[in-house]
């Protein structure tokens, strides 16, 4: 089992997005995602969140919220459990990120970026103010084949169509 965090910093009507262009052999290569990463030994989700935010952005988070847990099944690999956060309070000076380019993007423009389809689902859930959720996303290659929200299979294509 793989444990990770992912966080979207919010400022006004924007999210801080990371364009993953720097690492070779990166499953997220050329995609836009939030900041975060894998747990280190002994870390809680919050420990990992705060460490990764500082490492990738230079910011110290001062206000953040756990929005949901996302279970990723990718091909036949080990499951990844991702703790999804948003943060609307942070301080410090931004730094360069070794994993790609950080850019503030208007929330209304997020859907135009190169994203995983599942990311569009949890962005919509967050934007709709959905309470804490559990979302399972099953991928084969780059294709999403199943999405389950709070234990109920969802027609994710129809859900996204009504954005």
Secondary structure, 3 states (H helix, E strand, C coil): CEEEEEEEEEECCEEEEEEECCCCCCCCCCCEECEEEECCCCCCHHHHHHHHHHHHHCCEEEEEEEEEEEEEEECCCCCEEEEEEEEEEEECCCCCECCEEEEEEEHHHHHHCCCCHHHHHHHHHHHCCCCCEEEEEEEECCEEEEEEECCEECCHHHHHHCC
